[in-house]
Amino acid sequence: MIQYDHHLKVYYKDIDQMGIVYYSRYLEYFEEARTELLASIGLDVTSVEKNGIQLPVITSHCDYHRGAELEQNLIIRTIIYELPKAKLRIDYQVFTKENTEQIILTGYTIHAFLNINGRPVRPPANILDKIKKQMNEY
């Protein structure tokens, strides 16, 4: 398992008329957290793409438990539970910094491995090696 906690603050631009985070913003939060998780293990977007690999989202899912509010400090816990075989699944848990026991949202994204021509490929060895190395450190 690989885990990374991404911290962010809810701004006015993030909330809806009811004063809670607009549902689609969580997918943007996932994007930020995922980017930081991958960079933390040496898989920053630029280097992955320079090696001819793209990781588009092919599935996204969210279960909303309660709404986050303006100016709350959130933690987006981003987790890779298993080594990818054909696709990479990343799980997310969102909670406030003040109450890490109360989950606001859970979700996941699934990513395909594509080459520069947009064709599906197996996960490259260099990516698998970096993920495997981090999993062994836990």
C-alpha positions in Angstrom: 0.0 0.0 0.0 1.1 3.5 -0.8 -0.5 6.4 1.0 -0.2 10.2 0.6 -2.1 13.0 2.4 -2.7 16.1 0.4 -3.8 19.2 2.3 -6.0 22.0 0.9 -8.3 24.7 2.0 -11.9 25.2 0.7 -12.3 28.6 -1.0 -15.4 30.5 -2.0 -14.9 29.3 -5.6 -15.3 25.7 -4.4 -18.8 26.1 -2.8 -22.3 26.0 -4.1 -25.4 28.1 -3.2 -25.9 25.9 -0.1 -22.4 26.7 1.2 -20.9 23.3 0.7 -18.3 22.1 -1.7 -19.8 21.6 -5.1 -19.8 17.9 -5.9 -17.6 18.1 -9.1 -14.8 19.9 -7.2 -13.9 16.7 -5.5 -12.7 15.3 -8.8 -10.4 18.3 -9.1 -9.2 17.7 -5.6 -8.6 14.0 -6.5 -6.5 15.3 -9.5 -4.3 17.4 -7.2 -3.9 14.7 -4.7 -3.1 12.0 -7.3 -0.5 14.2 -9.0 1.2 14.8 -5.6 1.1 11.2 -4.7 2.7 10.1 -7.9 5.3 12.8 -7.8 6.2 11.7 -4.2 7.2 8.3 -5.5 9.1 9.7 -8.5 6.3 9.5 -11.1 5.7 13.1 -11.8 3.4 13.7 -14.8 6.2 15.3 -17.0 8.6 12.4 -16.6 5.9 9.7 -17.1 4.8 11.5 -20.3 8.4 12.0 -21.5 8.7 8.2 -21.4 5.7 7.9 -23.7 3.0 6.9 -21.2 -0.3 8.6 -20.5 -2.6 7.8 -17.6 -6.1 9.0 -18.5 -8.9 8.5 -16.0 -11.3 5.9 -17.4 -13.5 5.5 -14.4 -14.3 7.8 -11.5 -16.5 7.2 -8.5 -17.5 9.2 -5.4 -19.6 8.4 -2.4 -20.6 11.6 -0.6 -21.1 11.2 3.1 -21.4 14.9 4.2 -20.5 18.3 2.7 -17.2 20.2 3.3 -17.7 23.9 4.0 -16.0 27.2 3.2 -12.6 27.7 4.8 -12.4 24.1 6.1 -8.9 22.5 5.8 -9.2 19.2 4.1 -7.0 16.2 3.8 -7.3 14.1 0.7 -5.8 10.8 1.6 -4.7 9.1 -1.6 -4.0 5.4 -1.6 -2.7 2.7 -4.0 -3.6 -0.6 -2.5 -2.2 -2.9 -5.1 0.4 -3.1 -7.9 -1.4 -2.4 -11.2 -1.7 -5.3 -13.7 -3.4 -3.6 -16.6 -5.0 -0.5 -14.9 -4.1 1.6 -12.0 -6.7 2.2 -9.3 -6.3 5.0 -6.8 -8.5 5.4 -3.8 -9.4 8.6 -2.0 -10.7 9.5 1.5 -11.6 13.1 2.3 -11.8 14.4 5.8 -11.2 17.7 7.6 -7.9 18.4 9.3 -9.8 19.1 12.5 -11.6 15.7 12.5 -9.8 12.9 10.8 -12.3 10.4 12.2 -15.3 11.8 10.2 -15.0 10.9 6.5 -16.6 13.4 4.2 -16.2 11.5 1.0 -14.7 8.3 -0.4 -14.0 7.5 -4.0 -11.6 6.1 -6.6 -10.3 6.6 -10.0 -9.1 4.0 -12.5 -6.4 4.8 -15.0 -5.4 3.1 -18.2 -1.8 3.0 -19.5 -1.7 4.4 -23.0 1.3 4.9 -25.3 1.8 8.1 -27.3 -0.5 6.8 -30.0 -3.3 6.3 -27.5 -3.1 2.6 -27.5 -3.5 0.6 -24.3 -0.2 -0.9 -23.1 0.9 -2.9 -20.1 2.3 -0.9 -17.2 5.9 -0.1 -18.0 8.6 -1.8 -15.8 10.0 1.6 -14.6 6.5 2.6 -13.3 5.9 -0.8 -11.7 9.4 -0.7 -10.1 8.7 2.6 -8.4 5.3 1.5 -7.1 6.7 -1.8 -5.9 9.6 -0.1 -4.2 7.2 2.2 -2.2 4.9 -0.7 -1.4 7.8 -2.6 0.1 8.7 0.3 2.3 5.3 0.1 4.1 
